[in-house]
Each structure stands twice: as structure tokens, then as C-alpha cells.
Amino acid sequence: MFDSLTERLSGVLKNIRGQARLTETNIKDALREVRMALLEADVALPVVKILVEQIREKAIGQEVLSSLTPGQALIKVVRDELTLLMGEQCEELNLQARPPVTVLMAGLQGSGKTTTIAKLARWLIERKKKTVMVVSCDIYRPAAIEQLQSLADEVKARFFPSLATQKPVDIVKAAIEQARKQAIDVLLIDTAGRLHVDDEMMNEIKLLHVTAQPTETLFVVDSMTGQDAANTAKAFNDALPLTGVILTKADGDSRGGAALSVRYITGKPIKFIGIGEKTTALEPFYPDRIASRIIGQGDVLSLIEEAERQVDRTQADKLVAKLKKGEKFNLEDFRNQLTQMHNMGGVATFLDKIPGINQIPEEARAQVNDKEMRRLEAIINSMTPHERQMPAVIKGSRKRRIAQGSGTQVQDVNRLLKYFTQMQKMTKQMGKRGGILSMMRNLKNRFPPGGGF
């Protein structure tokens, strides 16, 4: 996420390091690079102009503190202005209204609205401990209602049945009445995808809004459409009283233009960001954390929060106790760590939040992916319990058998064992410090919210 923008901004910093003071002269080229980076990231031109001007005003003539290099001082200014542009703080859903709290979801065709409803339902159930009902008013797209029912079953939300022969307004009225009878906390309403230039469809959703009187009206938009995402959000906001925006498919957006443009263009906060296909891949939108990611400083707070939710504490405590006793980290433990990684959203999501990850060569980063992790897991699964406990016994004939059983090559088994040896050394240090959560908290102290200044 935001890879190309992060890479360009990191390059700006390298060029300005070593200067004793930020002046008109040495910052001019840096600002030109910042401007080009933003334009290439498909940030809306008015947003680029105001952001660059604000950075210039705050950076020029600023004394460089004794503990900071000019590059750090400039990136702090950039980070602060990016945060301000995207809204300063996370704006949560209003869940304090009289139940059922009704949330109306609008968006273009193909924006990922139905999947986002399932993600949001799961987030409300697991994080906020709410009872959630979902209903589809999409009577136009084939199998749209069935898709939502299948997703509702997956995330354990209640599903209100509807038919393609019904009118959307009648569906909404019946769903609200049923939600009240069942004392449901939150009702999520899926609507048909529509274009803002389609008057008939826009009139339909306006009528749905009047009927539902929703507490939240959220616009779901594909972040990969760049500044067009902001423009379509504005068009919908002119027709509907939106309360917020959800950006989807951010994991496929290396530019970041939508995230930087939406708040300024629409005046509405981004409330959530979708970062993958899984129903767990939805995060509240924290402007300061996203700004830190964009400038390559990671997002340690979100990483810690995810770890504390997903890491099996009993298993983690057993591993820490084992390491403190001086027992060695083995391949069974390694397999458990891979499983924990999967639970935290996969390797890509994990790495995206690590400070300075963009400084690792792209070729090296490309080798660490979920497919490779699954390959490692398959190799370990092909071993006997004795081999997992005592990796030192894995020699020639055993390697060939393991490779054959996992559908891999002997060199893949060798790579696993080499990687495992490195992990052993790391976990030895982690055991002394109290395990992975302790390590992440130490990382948090080094990189507080917004990047470590």
C-alpha cells in the first residue's frame, strides 16, 4: 500500500540529509520532488497545491533541533501535513443512537460494497460486541442477495431475506421492523451499485435514505480509481448527506491518491480502509498512522493492536516460558508462528506496518509473501514429529523424502532450514525480552504515533 509514494518521499529525504538548516535554496528541489510524487500518486491537483504550500511555509527557515537532521525535520513537517489533510484523527461510527443503528451503504458498481458490508459486520461483532443484521436492497444484480447471505453466514451476522421482485423501499421498511423486534444493535443496508449520472437510480437511493433515516450513510469507493474516487464521492455527497467514506482495495493501490484526496474534496471523513479480500481485512482509518505508513515509518500501533487480538496468548506464553528455560525454538514452534502470521492478515499486511520496510530491497521483499509462507508450512507438515522437535537430524535422505512429500525441491527444504536457523537466533533474544508482544511494545516506544519524533 502506497509503495510508490513512499519510495519517492524516502528519496526526497536522502537528498536533503547532511544540510545544517532548511532554507529556500535547499528545500526547493525537495518540494519539487514532493509535488511530483503526489501527482504521480494521482492526488487531486488542488490537494497537491495546498499540501505543498503548507509544507513550504512550515519547513522554510525552521531551525533544525540538535537531535534531528534536516531530513527528519522535513519528514516531520510532511507527516504532520499529511495527517492534517486526511482528518487528524480517526472518526468512529456513531453507535450511540437508539437501536437499531441503521447504516446505509452506497457506491458505484464494482466498488466492493457487498464484501465491505460483511467486513464491517464482522468488525462490529468482534470488536464492538454488537448484534448485527444485514439486508440487501440490490434487486438488479444477479445473485447479489445470495452473495450477501453467504457472507453473513461466514461472519455470523443475521441475514434478513429479500427478493428481487420486491421494491427496495419495502425491503428496508420490513428489515428495520424486524431488527427492532429482535433487538438488533446495528442494521447494515446494502444497496445496488449506481452511477451518480443515473437520475433514476439516484432518486431511488434518495428515497431509501428518507425511508431508513440512517444514523450513518457511508460511501464505498475503490481506492485504485485515485482522484476519481474523491470526485465520485463528492458527487454522491451532493445528492446524499454522507457521514463518511470507506476506501476499498487499498492493498492494490500503490499510489495513495484517493486516501489523500477524499477528505479535502468531500469534507467527509474516511472511516474505514479495506486492505484485502478476507472478511477480516478492514481497519479503522487513522490519519496519523496512514501518514506514517506513507512516509515509510510503518504503523506499529495497529500492528500491536492486531497482535494482541489475534495472537494465541496461551501458546505465546508457553513459548516464552520454554525459551526462558533455555529450551530451543523448534520447527513445531516455527509452524505455530506461521499460523499466527496468517491470523494477523498475512505477510503483506504485517510487513506494510513495519517501520523502514521500504528500505529493504524490493527483490528481498518480494520473496517474503503468503505463498512462500504456505510453502514453508507444507514442508514442515511433511516432517515427522521427531524431525520437527530435532531439526538437526534432517540430512540427505530425510530432505529428499520431505521435499517429495511437500511437492517441493530439496533446495526449498534447505532454504527453510536456513531461515529457521535465523529465526532460532531471533527467538532466543525474544525469550529474554518477554516474547513477540513485548518486542512490539518496545518497537512502539521507539516509534510512537506518527513516527518517532
C-alpha positions in Angstrom: 0.0 0.0 0.0 1.3 3.4 -1.1 4.6 1.8 -2.1 5.5 4.2 -5.0 4.6 7.3 -3.0 6.6 6.0 0.0 9.6 5.3 -2.2 9.6 8.7 -3.8 9.3 10.6 -0.5 12.0 8.5 1.0 14.2 9.5 -1.9 13.5 13.2 -1.1 14.8 12.7 2.4 18.0 11.1 1.3 18.8 14.1 -1.0 18.4 16.7 1.8 20.3 14.9 4.5 23.5 16.5 5.7 22.3 20.1 5.5 22.6 22.2 8.7 19.4 24.2 8.0 16.3 24.1 6.0 16.3 27.1 3.6 14.6 28.3 0.5 17.5 27.0 -1.6 18.0 23.5 -0.3 14.2 22.8 0.1 13.2 24.0 -3.4 14.3 20.8 -5.1 12.8 18.7 -2.3 9.4 20.4 -2.6 9.5 19.8 -6.4 10.1 16.1 -5.7 7.3 16.0 -3.2 5.0 17.7 -5.8 5.9 15.2 -8.5 5.5 12.3 -6.1 2.0 13.4 -5.2 1.0 14.0 -8.8 2.3 10.5 -9.8 0.3 9.1 -6.9 -2.8 10.5 -8.6 -3.6 13.0 -5.8 -6.0 15.7 -6.9 -4.3 18.8 -8.2 -6.0 21.3 -5.7 -4.9 18.9 -2.9 -1.3 18.8 -4.2 -1.1 22.6 -4.4 -2.4 23.3 -0.9 -0.3 20.5 0.7 3.0 21.6 -0.9 2.3 25.2 0.0 1.6 24.3 3.6 4.8 22.2 3.8 6.8 25.0 2.3 5.5 27.6 4.8 6.3 25.4 7.8 9.6 24.0 6.6 11.5 27.0 5.3 13.6 28.7 8.0 12.7 26.1 10.6 15.7 25.6 12.9 16.9 22.0 13.0 16.8 20.8 16.5 20.0 19.4 17.8 18.6 15.9 18.0 17.2 16.0 14.4 18.7 16.0 10.9 17.1 18.3 8.4 15.7 15.3 6.6 14.0 14.2 9.8 12.7 17.8 10.4 11.3 17.9 6.8 9.6 14.5 7.0 8.0 15.5 10.3 6.5 18.5 8.6 5.4 16.3 5.7 3.9 13.7 8.1 2.0 16.4 10.1 0.6 18.0 7.0 -0.5 14.6 5.5 -2.2 13.8 8.8 -4.0 17.2 8.8 -5.1 16.7 5.2 -6.6 13.3 5.9 -8.5 14.5 9.0 -6.2 14.4 12.0 -8.0 11.7 14.0 -10.0 8.6 13.5 -13.7 9.3 13.3 -15.7 6.3 14.5 -19.2 5.2 13.6 -21.9 6.7 15.7 -23.2 3.7 17.7 -24.8 5.7 20.4 -28.1 6.2 18.6 -31.3 4.4 19.6 -31.0 0.8 18.2 -31.2 -0.4 15.7 -28.4 1.9 14.5 -29.0 2.0 10.8 -26.1 2.2 8.3 -26.9 2.8 4.6 -24.1 1.8 2.2 -23.9 3.5 -1.2 -21.3 3.2 -4.0 -20.5 2.6 -7.6 -20.9 -0.8 -9.3 -17.9 -3.0 -8.6 -16.6 -0.9 -5.7 -16.7 -3.9 -3.3 -19.8 -2.7 -1.4 -21.3 -6.1 -0.5 -18.0 -7.6 0.6 -17.4 -4.4 2.7 -20.7 -4.8 4.4 -19.6 -8.3 5.5 -16.2 -6.9 6.7 -18.0 -4.2 8.7 -20.4 -6.6 10.2 -17.6 -8.8 11.4 -15.7 -5.8 12.8 -18.9 -4.7 14.7 -19.5 -8.2 16.0 -15.9 -9.0 17.1 -14.6 -5.5 18.1 -17.7 -3.8 19.4 -19.6 -6.8 20.6 -22.8 -5.7 18.7 -25.6 -7.8 17.2 -25.7 -7.1 13.5 -28.3 -7.7 10.9 -27.6 -7.3 7.1 -30.1 -6.8 4.3 -29.8 -6.4 0.5 -31.8 -4.0 -1.5 -29.9 -4.8 -4.6 -32.7 -6.3 -6.8 -30.8 -5.7 -10.0 -27.5 -7.6 -9.9 -27.9 -11.4 -10.3 -27.2 -13.3 -7.1 -26.5 -10.1 -5.1 -28.9 -11.2 -2.4 -27.5 -14.7 -2.2 -23.9 -13.3 -2.1 -24.8 -11.2 1.0 -26.5 -14.2 2.6 -23.4 -16.3 2.1 -21.1 -13.6 3.6 -23.5 -13.1 6.5 -23.2 -16.8 7.4 -19.4 -16.6 7.2 -19.2 -13.6 9.6 -22.1 -14.8 11.9 -24.3 -11.8 11.2 -28.1 -12.2 11.0 -29.5 -12.0 7.5 -32.9 -10.5 6.6 -34.2 -12.2 3.4 -35.3 -10.2 0.4 -36.5 -11.0 -3.1 -35.6 -9.5 -6.5 -39.3 -9.0 -7.1 -39.7 -6.6 -4.1 -39.3 -2.9 -4.1 -36.1 -1.6 -2.3 -38.2 0.7 -0.1 -40.4 -2.1 1.1 -37.4 -4.3 1.8 -35.9 -1.5 4.0 -39.1 -0.9 5.9 -39.5 -4.7 6.7 -35.8 -5.0 7.7 -36.0 -2.1 10.2 -39.2 -3.5 11.7 -37.6 -7.0 12.1 -34.4 -5.5 13.6 -36.5 -3.7 16.2 -38.4 -6.8 17.1 -35.2 -8.8 17.5 -33.5 -6.0 19.5 -30.6 -5.8 16.9 -27.9 -3.3 17.7 -26.9 -2.4 14.1 -28.6 -2.9 10.7 -26.4 -2.7 7.6 -28.3 -1.9 4.4 -26.7 -3.0 1.1 -27.8 -1.0 -2.0 -27.4 -1.5 -5.7 -24.3 0.0 -7.3 -25.2 3.1 -9.3 -23.6 5.9 -11.2 -24.2 9.5 -10.0 -25.3 10.5 -13.5 -28.2 7.9 -13.4 -31.0 10.0 -12.2 -33.5 7.2 -11.8 -31.1 5.2 -9.6 -30.0 8.3 -7.6 -33.7 9.1 -6.9 -34.1 5.5 -5.7 -31.3 5.8 -3.1 -32.6 9.2 -2.0 -36.0 7.6 -1.3 -34.2 4.8 0.6 -32.4 7.3 2.7 -35.7 9.1 3.6 -37.3 5.8 4.4 -34.4 4.4 6.5 -33.4 7.7 8.2 -29.9 6.1 8.7 -27.6 7.1 11.5 -24.6 6.6 9.1 -24.6 7.0 5.3 -21.3 5.6 4.0 -19.9 5.8 0.5 -17.9 2.8 -0.5 -15.2 3.7 -3.1 -12.4 1.8 -4.9 -9.2 3.5 -3.9 -7.5 2.3 -7.1 -9.5 4.9 -9.0 -7.3 7.6 -7.5 -8.6 11.1 -7.6 -11.7 9.9 -9.4 -12.6 8.3 -6.1 -12.7 11.7 -4.5 -14.7 13.2 -7.3 -17.4 10.4 -7.3 -17.6 10.7 -3.5 -18.3 14.4 -3.9 -21.0 13.8 -6.5 -22.7 11.3 -4.2 -22.3 13.7 -1.3 -24.1 16.4 -3.3 -27.1 14.0 -3.6 -26.9 12.3 -0.2 -26.0 13.5 3.2 -22.9 11.3 3.6 -21.4 10.8 7.0 -18.2 9.1 5.9 -16.3 7.1 3.3 -14.9 3.6 3.2 -11.9 3.1 0.9 -11.7 -0.4 -0.5 -8.9 -2.4 -2.3 -6.2 -0.2 -0.7 -3.8 -3.2 -0.7 -3.8 -3.0 -4.5 -3.2 0.8 -4.5 0.5 1.6 -4.6 -0.2 5.3 -5.2 -2.5 6.6 -2.4 -4.2 9.4 -4.3 -7.7 8.5 -3.0 -6.7 8.4 0.6 -5.0 11.9 0.3 -7.8 13.5 -1.7 -11.1 12.3 -0.4 -11.3 14.3 2.9 -10.3 17.6 1.2 -12.6 17.2 -1.8 -15.7 15.9 0.0 -15.2 17.4 3.5 -16.3 13.9 4.8 -14.0 11.7 6.9 -12.6 8.3 5.7 -13.9 6.0 8.4 -12.5 2.6 7.3 -10.0 1.2 4.8 -10.2 -2.2 3.2 -6.8 -3.9 2.8 -7.6 -7.3 1.3 -10.2 -9.8 0.2 -10.7 -11.6 3.6 -13.6 -10.5 5.8 -11.0 -9.6 8.5 -9.3 -7.1 6.1 -10.9 -3.9 7.3 -9.3 -1.3 9.5 -10.5 1.9 11.1 -8.8 4.8 9.2 -6.3 6.6 11.5 -4.9 9.6 9.5 -1.7 9.8 11.7 -1.0 6.1 11.2 -1.6 6.2 7.5 0.6 9.2 7.2 3.4 7.3 8.9 3.0 4.4 6.5 3.1 6.7 3.5 6.5 8.2 4.7 7.9 4.8 5.4 7.7 4.9 9.2 5.2 2.0 9.5 2.3 1.6 11.8 3.4 -0.1 14.9 0.3 0.8 16.9 -2.0 -1.1 14.5 0.5 -3.9 14.4 0.4 -4.2 18.2 -3.4 -4.0 18.4 -3.7 -6.8 15.8 -1.2 -8.9 17.6 -3.0 -8.6 20.9 -6.3 -9.6 19.3 -5.0 -12.4 17.1 -2.0 -14.0 18.9 -2.9 -17.0 20.9 -1.8 -15.8 24.4 -1.7 -19.3 25.9 0.5 -20.6 23.1 2.7 -17.4 23.2 3.2 -17.7 27.0 4.2 -21.4 26.6 6.8 -20.4 24.0 8.2 -17.6 26.2 8.3 -19.9 29.2 10.1 -22.6 27.1 12.7 -20.1 25.8 13.3 -18.7 29.3 14.1 -22.3 30.5 16.8 -22.4 27.8 14.9 -24.9 25.6 15.4 -24.4 21.9 12.9 -23.0 19.4 11.9 -25.9 17.1 10.1 -26.4 13.8 6.8 -27.1 15.6 7.1 -23.6 17.2 8.0 -22.2 13.9 4.9 -23.6 12.3 2.8 -22.1 15.1 4.3 -18.7 14.4 3.4 -19.0 10.7 -0.2 -19.7 11.7 -0.2 -16.6 14.0 1.1 -14.6 11.0 -1.9 -15.9 8.9 -4.3 -14.8 11.6 -2.9 -11.3 11.6 -3.8 -10.9 8.0 -0.8 -12.4 6.2 2.7 -11.4 5.5 1.9 -8.4 3.2 -0.3 -6.8 5.9 2.3 -7.4 8.6 5.3 -6.1 6.6 3.3 -3.0 5.5 3.3 -1.8 9.1 7.0 -2.4 9.9 9.0 0.9 10.1 11.6 1.2 7.4 10.4 -1.8 5.4 10.7 0.2 2.2 14.4 0.4 2.7 14.7 -3.4 2.2 15.4 -4.1 -1.5 12.2 -4.9 -3.4 13.6 -8.2 -4.6 14.1 -9.3 -1.0 10.6 -8.2 0.0 9.0 -10.0 -3.0 10.4 -13.3 -1.7 8.6 -12.9 1.6 4.9 -13.5 0.7 2.0 -15.6 1.8 2.6 -18.1 -1.0 6.1 -18.7 0.3 4.9 -18.9 3.9 2.4 -21.6 2.8 5.2 -23.5 1.1 7.2 -23.4 4.3 4.3 -24.7 6.2 3.8 -27.5 3.7 7.4 -28.6 4.1 7.1 -28.6 7.9 3.9 -30.6 7.7 5.8 -33.3 5.7 8.2 -33.9 8.6 7.8 -36.4 11.3 7.2 -35.1 14.9 10.7 -36.2 15.8 12.2 -34.1 12.9 10.2 -31.1 14.0 11.4 -31.4 17.5 15.0 -32.2 16.5 15.8 -30.4 13.2 19.5 -31.3 13.4 18.6 -34.9 12.3 17.3 -33.7 8.9 20.1 -34.8 6.5 20.2 -36.0 2.8 17.7 -38.8 2.6 15.3 -37.1 5.0 15.5 -33.9 3.0 14.6 -35.8 -0.2 11.6 -37.5 1.5 10.3 -34.2 3.0 10.7 -32.5 -0.4 8.8 -35.2 -2.2 6.0 -35.3 0.5 5.5 -31.5 0.2 5.8 -31.2 -3.5 8.9 -29.1 -3.3 12.6 -29.4 -4.1 15.5 -30.3 -1.8 16.8 -26.7 -2.2 13.5 -25.4 -0.8 14.0 -27.6 2.3 17.5 -26.2 2.6 16.1 -22.7 2.4 13.6 -23.4 5.1 16.3 -24.8 7.4 18.5 -21.8 6.8 15.6 -19.4 7.6 14.7 -21.5 10.6 18.3 -21.1 12.0 17.9 -17.4 11.7 14.6 -17.5 13.5 16.1 -19.5 16.3 18.6 -16.8 17.0 15.9 -14.1 17.0 13.6 -16.1 19.3 16.4 -16.6 21.7 16.6 -12.8 22.2 12.8 -12.5 22.2 12.6 -15.1 25.0 14.9 -12.9 27.2 12.7 -9.9 26.5 9.3 -11.5 27.0 8.1 -12.6 23.6 6.6 -11.1 20.5 4.2 -8.8 22.2 6.9 -7.4 24.4 9.1 -6.9 21.3 6.3 -5.0 19.6 5.7 -2.8 22.6 9.4 -1.9 22.6 9.1 -1.1 19.0 6.2 1.2 19.8 8.3 3.1 22.3 10.9 3.7 19.6 8.3 4.7 17.0 5.4 6.5 18.8 2.2 7.6 16.9 3.3 9.4 13.8 6.8 8.2 13.6 9.3 8.6 16.4 10.0 12.3 16.9 
